[in-house]
C-alpha cells in the first residue's frame, strides 16, 4: 500500500474552477481546485458511477454529467437528486507545487 499522503498531481494540472480525475493506489480520485483551495473525493458519482472528472464544477458544487445530480465538494454531501448518497472525501495538502491526497482515512459520510 502507498504511504499517505501520496502525490497525485501538480497544482498546475488542475486550474482554479476545474476538476480532474486521477488513478492513485488503485483508487480513482477526483481533485478539485475551488478558488485556489484543493479538495479530493472519490471520483465516481454515487448514483450511477459516472466519473466526476467529467462533471461541471460551479463554485464548490460538482454536478455529475450523466444525470445532473450534485455534491458539495468540501463535505462530499449529496445536494441535488438523483444523488442521495454522500461522496467519500480525502484530506489534501499542497507541497512544493504538488497536490497530495491522504487515502488512508476517507470520510464515509462526507462530514
C-alpha positions in Angstrom: 0.0 0.0 0.0 1.2 3.5 -0.8 2.3 5.8 2.0 0.0 8.6 2.8 -0.4 11.3 1.8 0.6 10.5 -1.8 1.4 12.9 -4.6 -1.5 13.0 -7.1 -0.8 15.8 -9.5 0.9 19.2 -10.0 -1.0 22.3 -8.8 -0.9 23.4 -12.5 -2.7 20.3 -13.6 -6.0 21.5 -12.0 -6.5 25.2 -12.7 -8.9 27.2 -10.5 -12.5 26.3 -11.1 -11.8 22.9 -12.5 -11.8 19.2 -11.6 -9.7 16.2 -12.9 -9.7 12.5 -12.0 -6.6 10.5 -11.3 -5.8 6.9 -10.6 -4.0 6.7 -7.2 -3.1 3.4 -5.5 -5.9 1.5 -7.1 -8.5 4.3 -6.3 -9.9 6.8 -8.8 -9.8 10.2 -7.1 -11.3 13.5 -8.3 -9.2 16.6 -7.4 -10.9 19.9 -7.4 -9.5 23.5 -7.3 -12.1 25.8 -5.8 -10.6 29.3 -5.9 -7.1 28.0 -5.0 -8.3 25.5 -2.4 -7.7 21.9 -3.3 -10.2 19.1 -2.4 -10.4 15.4 -3.2 -13.3 12.9 -3.3 -13.9 9.5 -4.7 -14.2 10.1 -8.5 -17.4 8.2 -9.2 -20.9 9.6 -8.7 -22.7 7.6 -6.0 -25.8 7.4 -8.1 -24.7 6.0 -11.5 -20.9 5.7 -11.2 -20.1 8.4 -13.8 -16.6 9.9 -13.5 -17.0 13.3 -11.7 -13.8 14.4 -13.5 -16.2 14.9 -16.5 -18.6 16.9 -14.4 -19.3 20.6 -14.1 -17.7 22.5 -11.2 -19.7 25.6 -10.2 -18.2 27.2 -7.1 -17.9 24.4 -4.6 -20.5 22.2 -6.1 -19.8 19.4 -8.7 -22.6 18.4 -11.0 -22.5 14.9 -12.5 -22.5 15.0 -16.3 -24.8 11.9 -16.5 -28.0 12.7 -14.5 -27.1 16.2 -13.2 -27.1 15.2 -9.5 -24.7 17.3 -7.5 -22.4 17.2 -4.5 -20.9 19.9 -2.2 -17.2 19.4 -2.8 -15.6 20.3 0.6 -18.0 18.0 2.5 -18.9 15.4 -0.1 -22.6 15.9 0.8 -25.2 15.0 -1.9 -27.1 18.2 -2.6 -29.2 17.5 -5.7 -31.2 14.5 -6.8 -30.9 11.9 -8.0 -27.8 11.7 -5.8 -28.7 10.8 -2.2 -25.5 9.1 -1.0 -22.6 11.3 0.0 -19.1 11.0 -1.6 -16.1 9.9 0.4 -13.7 12.8 0.8 -10.0 12.8 1.4 -7.7 15.2 3.2 -5.4 17.2 0.8 -2.3 19.3 1.1 -0.2 21.3 -1.3 3.6 21.0 -1.0 6.3 22.1 -3.5 3.8 22.7 -6.3 2.2 19.2 -5.8 -1.2 18.2 -4.6 -1.1 15.3 -2.1 -4.1 13.2 -1.1 -4.4 11.1 2.1 -6.2 7.9 1.0 -5.7 6.2 4.4 -8.8 7.6 6.1 -11.6 8.7 3.8 -14.8 10.0 5.4 -17.7 7.7 4.9 -20.4 10.3 5.3 -18.9 13.4 3.7 -18.5 15.1 7.0 
